[in-house]
Amino acid sequence: MFSRPSLLALGLAVNSSLVVAGPCDIYASGGTPCIAAHSTTRALYNAYSGSLYQVKRGSDGATTNIAPLSAGGVANAAAQDNFCTNTTCLITIIYDQSGRGNHLTQAPPGGFNGPEANGYDNLAGAIGAPVTLNGQKAYGVFVSPGTGYRNNAVSGSATGDAAEGMYAVLDGTHYNGACCFDYGNAETNSLDTGNGHMEAIYFGDNTVWGSGSGSGPWIMADLENGLFSGANPKNNAADPSVSYRFLTALIKGGANKWAIKGGNAASGSLSTYYDGARPSVSGYNPMSKEGAIILGIGGDNSNGAQGTFYEGVMTTGYPSDATENSVQANIVAARYATTSLTSGPALTVGSSISFRATTAGYTDRYLAHTGATVNTQVVSSSSATTLKQQASWTVRTGLGNSACVSFESKDTAGSYIRHYDFGLQLAANDGSKQFKEDATFCPLAGLNGQGNSIRAWGYPTRYIRHYGNVGYAASNSGVHTFDSATSFNDDVSWVISTSFA
């Protein structure tokens, strides 16, 4: 006698035809349904066809919602690209697909205040994390320091010591040691209200509270006032350093039990890094979870961290290992893969170039430097040799990401353009992770239709801009004077030519 395989066993839903189940279909089949499902890359239910996220463009402040190409499918990236043509865009809302309305929006001020003038966190740039799923383009959420999303009025989330599960697909190569790149359950007042008031996935290499083996980064749990890798408050040697380009990270917790799992989101199965009792520190057994949801920040809005989020869910109840294994198989079947971070006229590594401004009245100016200051200067074929050299740059493979580029000074070997407090400066490569990231830029098609616009890899909302003849990493309509929307597209568009020297 033929018996139909279960949804949980195969990760498939059988209706009139065979349809691939989404992660939340699998959780529901396992008796632990999603109370929140967030993704800018794809639908997380096989029948979901609603909005995944909203973008807002810098040219006129208009917004549009991005949905899957079809029910249960990959996001319609072309709709975003068309809407954001010749302007910048921000991700303003990450919609909850569960039907509970647990959407994520710009995080409000908290115990640790935000970077904006009103204390709110920054919003992510819409183009910072392009990927493909089964060959179809989509965009993740690239979280720079200062960026964060939150919902303090969540429906159905775990509170107190109630059981819950969660997973996130992240970029395992994009992280830092600042507090705290989290996704999960947090305080409802954006303040630190004590031990055990959070339960969130953490990813990074912070060692202030705890660590795993090696030098990190690690998947840990942010339980408030502690990043835990296991029962020991300081170290679990069984929690490995992980750096898969696409990383599956899971946390689940119940009454005096919790677990950490991880794996390659592009292939293979999950590994269990911890499965046991709650940490042996006062306040964590029983837990006092409050039920808000955060992304990219800590419970008190600590927002110095960076990372990239593609998808994630939160469940009610303690998911079984079988359920989580089926979810991992579904994630692998989505076939996350990298795609180009650049567009527009190509810059050849090793070539010597000069950047000419395209703003009316400034087209005789080129990006140059005076000592450590990056600025624009009037340069021509009759200029002094010294000035020509100051306005000449060598294209190098990106120090912080090989998919982008860095610009080495032609007259000061070993020194590169970098941003520091969003001002551009010429500085010697000190070999640090921070320097390499700050000196990495991704060329795109010029926002005003000419040449290239050069965005900062680590801050996708920011572009190389001249303002008052000084160089900045500027965002469109940001809080700084040099972020002015006036002539922004022109000021960040450069015609690239063979260098003067």
Order of alpha helices (4+ residues) and beta strands (2+ residues): alpha-beta-beta-alpha-beta-beta-beta-alpha-beta-beta-beta-beta-beta-beta-beta-beta-beta-beta-beta-beta-beta-beta-beta-beta-beta-alpha-beta-beta-beta-beta-alpha-beta-beta-beta-beta-alpha-beta-beta-beta-beta-alpha-beta
